[in-house]
Amino acid sequence: MSDLKTETREEHLSAVKQQLQGNWDQFRGRVQEAWGVLTDDDLDRAEGKVDRMIGTIKERTGETREAIAQKLEKLASW
């Protein structure tokens, strides 16, 4: 059952990646609103890459990777 949950999470992250590629500037603004501690430099370093963005957010906030991924999924579905 955990494999199914992991697979579903990966599918959702794939959707987030597509959102990033298509609308980086708009998505970037949503991310910065959701995590106000992120700087423009943090987002520049992420360069639209989900894994890099998750790592930066985790480093800045201490949130878990899963919690960050869930928030990113919600932001991508706006």
Helices and strands as residue ranges (DSSP letters): H 2-22, H 24-34, H 40-46, H 50-61, H 65-76
